[in-house]
């Protein structure tokens, strides 16, 4: 995996990304999708205090009004929390929300989520009980509960303490049959269903018969999207922040993401999409 950079043509939008977004804007059906934390909104120690950067959600809403464009916000957060933080995903809202790394969705017609089996329910209960014991032994660690997963959060802990807690959580996942662990920035998710942002977004794209998908992400969990998209066929993959990535393009921060959204919206507004 490589890090990519490029010359600038505007505020924080490299030339290669600008050109790819303008090309995507000319496609017939476009899935324009983005992660939330670290992309739409800055990371913070208080997960409920973060909000999208100025203008980002407004640009996404403008994009939903463009013919042939579907907008999706993807996150590891549970669906209800994601809806609260984005003020999106309600009934008849054109913005599609995919929460819990694709384990939940605001549009059942685009992404199905079958109920847990008895074995999965038992495994989830076992994971929860073990994670409660782990948190008691690692002050500062926190548990988040989702319909098909339990999550350990270590943001705000000292580096060594957080790493130790994360390693212990991964050990729990290895000990419980049917667990699908997923490690991100200061978080370890132990799920009892095998879903990812990549598989969920691919399913949505297939349901919509899109020609091109654009995706902005910053975390290890977003690599599941980057690796299934095909930039050679017009898909746009954007890594936000530092670190190796399978994404072809790169942006430095959340403010530059909003500028990239603007590039797409303005290009789509000024072009005639090929709807063949």
C-alpha positions as CSV (number, residue, x, y, z in Angstrom):
1,X,0.0,0.0,0.0
2,X,1.3,3.5,-0.8
3,X,0.7,7.0,0.3
4,X,-0.2,9.4,-2.4
5,X,0.1,13.2,-2.8
6,X,-0.4,15.6,-5.6
7,X,0.0,19.2,-6.6
8,X,-2.8,21.6,-5.5
9,X,-5.3,23.3,-7.7
10,X,-7.4,24.7,-4.9
11,X,-7.6,24.5,-1.1
12,X,-6.4,21.1,-0.1
13,X,-7.8,19.4,-3.2
14,X,-5.0,17.7,-5.2
15,X,-5.1,17.8,-9.0
16,X,-5.5,14.0,-9.4
17,X,-8.5,13.9,-7.0
18,X,-10.1,16.9,-8.6
19,X,-9.9,15.3,-12.0
20,X,-11.2,11.9,-10.7
21,X,-14.2,13.6,-9.0
22,X,-15.0,15.7,-12.1
23,X,-14.9,12.4,-14.2
24,X,-17.2,10.7,-11.6
25,X,-19.6,13.6,-11.8
26,X,-20.1,12.8,-15.5
27,X,-21.2,9.2,-14.8
28,X,-24.8,8.2,-15.0
29,X,-25.5,6.7,-11.5
30,X,-23.1,7.6,-8.7
31,X,-22.9,6.4,-5.1
32,X,-21.2,9.2,-3.2
33,X,-20.2,7.9,0.2
34,X,-18.2,8.9,3.2
35,X,-17.1,7.7,6.6
36,X,-18.1,9.9,9.6
37,X,-15.5,10.1,12.3
38,X,-12.2,11.6,11.1
39,X,-13.7,12.4,7.7
40,X,-17.0,14.3,8.1
41,X,-16.2,15.2,11.8
42,X,-12.9,15.5,13.7
43,X,-12.1,12.8,16.2
44,X,-12.6,13.7,19.8
45,X,-12.4,12.1,23.3
46,X,-16.1,12.7,23.8
47,X,-17.7,10.7,21.0
48,X,-21.0,12.4,21.4
49,X,-19.6,15.9,21.2
50,X,-18.2,15.7,17.7
51,X,-20.1,17.3,14.8
52,X,-19.5,17.5,11.0
53,X,-17.3,20.3,9.8
54,X,-19.0,23.4,8.5
55,X,-20.6,23.0,5.2
56,X,-20.0,19.2,4.8
57,X,-23.5,18.0,5.5
58,X,-25.0,20.9,3.5
59,X,-23.0,19.8,0.5
60,X,-24.0,16.2,0.9
61,X,-27.7,17.3,1.0
62,X,-27.1,19.3,-2.2
63,X,-25.6,16.2,-3.8
64,X,-28.8,14.2,-3.0
65,X,-30.8,16.7,-5.1
66,X,-28.6,15.9,-8.2
67,X,-30.1,13.5,-10.7
68,X,-28.6,10.0,-10.5
69,X,-26.7,10.6,-7.2
70,X,-27.2,8.6,-4.0
71,X,-25.4,9.8,-0.8
72,X,-24.4,7.5,2.0
73,X,-22.7,8.0,5.3
74,X,-21.0,4.9,6.7
75,X,-19.7,4.5,10.2
76,X,-18.8,2.0,12.9
77,X,-21.2,3.9,15.2
78,X,-24.6,2.4,15.7
79,X,-27.4,3.6,13.4
80,X,-29.3,5.7,16.0
81,X,-26.2,7.5,17.1
82,X,-25.1,8.1,13.5
83,X,-28.6,9.5,12.8
84,X,-28.3,11.8,15.8
85,X,-24.9,13.2,14.9
86,X,-25.7,13.7,11.2
87,X,-29.3,14.8,11.6
88,X,-30.0,12.4,8.7
89,X,-31.4,9.0,8.0
90,X,-35.0,9.6,9.1
91,X,-38.1,8.5,7.2
92,X,-38.0,9.7,3.6
93,X,-34.5,11.2,4.1
94,X,-32.5,10.8,0.9
95,X,-29.2,10.3,2.8
96,X,-28.6,6.6,3.3
97,X,-27.0,5.7,6.7
98,X,-24.9,2.5,7.2
99,X,-24.1,2.0,10.9
100,X,-22.2,-0.6,12.9
101,X,-19.7,-1.1,10.0
102,X,-22.6,-2.0,7.7
103,X,-24.4,-4.2,10.3
104,X,-27.3,-1.7,10.3
105,X,-28.9,0.4,7.5
106,X,-31.5,3.1,7.2
107,X,-32.8,1.6,3.9
108,X,-33.9,-2.0,4.3
109,X,-34.7,-2.1,0.6
110,X,-31.0,-1.6,-0.1
111,X,-29.4,-3.7,2.6
112,X,-30.9,-6.6,4.4
113,X,-30.0,-7.6,8.0
114,X,-31.4,-11.0,9.0
115,X,-32.0,-11.6,12.7
116,X,-29.3,-13.2,14.9
117,X,-29.4,-17.0,15.2
118,X,-29.5,-18.6,18.6
119,X,-25.8,-19.4,18.4
120,X,-25.0,-15.8,17.6
121,X,-27.1,-14.5,20.4
122,X,-25.3,-16.8,22.9
123,X,-21.9,-15.7,21.5
124,X,-22.9,-12.0,21.8
125,X,-23.9,-12.5,25.5
126,X,-20.6,-14.3,26.2
127,X,-18.6,-11.6,24.6
128,X,-20.5,-8.9,26.6
129,X,-19.8,-10.6,29.9
130,X,-16.1,-11.1,29.2
131,X,-15.8,-7.5,28.0
132,X,-17.4,-6.2,31.2
133,X,-14.7,-8.1,33.2
134,X,-12.0,-6.6,30.9
135,X,-13.2,-3.0,31.5
136,X,-13.2,-3.6,35.2
137,X,-9.5,-4.5,35.0
138,X,-8.6,-1.6,32.6
139,X,-9.7,1.7,34.1
140,X,-10.6,4.2,31.4
141,X,-11.8,1.6,28.9
142,X,-15.5,1.8,27.8
143,X,-18.0,-0.6,26.3
144,X,-20.4,0.2,23.5
145,X,-23.2,-2.3,22.7
146,X,-24.6,-2.8,19.2
147,X,-27.3,-5.2,17.9
148,X,-24.6,-7.7,16.7
149,X,-21.5,-6.6,18.4
150,X,-19.8,-5.3,21.6
151,X,-17.1,-2.7,21.3
152,X,-14.2,-1.7,23.4
153,X,-13.2,2.0,23.3
154,X,-9.8,3.1,24.6
155,X,-9.7,6.7,23.3
156,X,-8.3,9.0,26.0
157,X,-6.3,6.2,27.8
158,X,-2.5,6.3,28.0
159,X,-1.0,4.6,24.9
160,X,0.4,1.6,26.7
161,X,-2.8,1.0,28.8
162,X,-5.0,1.4,25.7
163,X,-2.9,-1.1,23.7
164,X,-3.0,-3.6,26.6
165,X,-6.8,-3.3,26.8
166,X,-7.1,-3.7,23.0
167,X,-4.9,-6.8,23.0
168,X,-7.0,-8.3,25.8
169,X,-10.2,-7.6,23.8
170,X,-8.7,-9.4,20.7
171,X,-7.9,-12.4,22.9
172,X,-11.5,-12.5,24.0
173,X,-12.6,-12.5,20.4
174,X,-10.3,-15.4,19.6
175,X,-11.7,-17.4,22.5
176,X,-15.4,-17.1,21.6
177,X,-16.4,-19.2,18.5
178,X,-18.1,-17.2,15.8
179,X,-16.5,-13.9,16.6
180,X,-15.4,-11.5,13.9
181,X,-13.0,-9.0,15.4
182,X,-12.3,-5.6,13.9
183,X,-9.7,-3.3,15.1
184,X,-9.7,0.5,14.4
185,X,-8.3,3.7,15.9
186,X,-8.6,3.2,19.7
187,X,-11.4,0.6,19.2
188,X,-11.8,-3.1,19.0
189,X,-15.2,-4.4,17.8
190,X,-16.2,-8.0,18.5
191,X,-19.1,-8.9,16.1
192,X,-21.0,-12.1,15.8
193,X,-21.9,-11.4,12.1
194,X,-19.4,-11.2,9.2
195,X,-20.1,-7.7,7.9
196,X,-17.8,-4.8,6.8
197,X,-18.1,-1.3,5.4
198,X,-16.9,-2.7,2.1
199,X,-19.4,-5.5,1.8
200,X,-22.3,-3.3,2.9
201,X,-21.4,-0.5,0.5
202,X,-21.0,-3.0,-2.3
203,X,-24.4,-4.3,-1.6
204,X,-25.9,-0.9,-1.7
205,X,-24.1,-0.1,-5.0
206,X,-25.4,-3.3,-6.5
207,X,-28.9,-2.6,-5.4
208,X,-28.8,0.8,-7.0
209,X,-27.0,-0.4,-10.2
210,X,-24.5,2.4,-9.8
211,X,-21.8,3.1,-12.4
212,X,-19.3,4.8,-10.1
213,X,-18.7,4.9,-6.3
214,X,-16.8,7.6,-4.5
215,X,-15.6,6.9,-1.0
216,X,-13.8,8.9,1.7
217,X,-12.4,7.2,4.7
218,X,-9.7,7.5,7.3
219,X,-9.5,4.3,9.4
220,X,-8.4,0.7,9.0
221,X,-12.0,-0.3,8.7
222,X,-12.3,1.8,5.6
223,X,-9.7,-0.2,3.8
224,X,-12.5,-2.9,3.3
225,X,-14.1,-0.3,1.0
226,X,-10.9,0.8,-0.8
227,X,-9.9,-2.7,-1.7
228,X,-13.1,-3.6,-3.4
229,X,-13.6,-0.4,-5.4
230,X,-11.9,-0.1,-8.9
231,X,-10.3,3.3,-9.6
232,X,-9.4,2.0,-13.1
233,X,-13.2,1.8,-13.8
234,X,-13.9,5.3,-12.4
235,X,-14.4,4.7,-8.7
236,X,-12.8,7.3,-6.5
237,X,-11.0,6.2,-3.3
238,X,-9.8,8.9,-0.8
239,X,-7.8,8.3,2.3
240,X,-8.1,11.2,4.8
241,X,-5.0,11.7,7.1
242,X,-1.7,9.9,7.5
243,X,-1.0,6.2,7.1
244,X,-0.6,3.6,4.4
245,X,-3.8,2.9,2.4
246,X,-5.1,1.1,-0.7
247,X,-6.8,4.4,-1.6
248,X,-5.5,6.1,-4.7
249,X,-6.1,9.7,-3.5
250,X,-5.4,11.5,-0.3
251,X,-6.6,14.5,1.7
252,X,-5.1,15.9,4.9
253,X,-8.1,16.6,7.1
254,X,-11.8,17.1,7.4
255,X,-11.9,20.6,6.1
256,X,-10.3,19.5,2.8
257,X,-13.0,16.7,2.6
258,X,-15.7,19.4,2.5
259,X,-13.8,21.1,-0.3
260,X,-13.7,17.8,-2.3
261,X,-17.4,17.4,-1.8
262,X,-17.8,20.9,-3.3
263,X,-15.7,19.9,-6.3
264,X,-18.0,17.0,-7.0
265,X,-21.2,19.0,-6.5
266,X,-20.1,21.8,-8.7
267,X,-18.9,19.5,-11.4
268,X,-22.1,17.5,-11.4
269,X,-24.2,20.6,-11.4
270,X,-22.4,22.0,-14.4
271,X,-22.3,18.8,-16.4
272,X,-24.8,16.5,-18.2
273,X,-24.5,13.0,-16.7
274,X,-24.3,10.1,-19.1
275,X,-27.5,8.3,-18.1
276,X,-27.3,5.6,-20.8
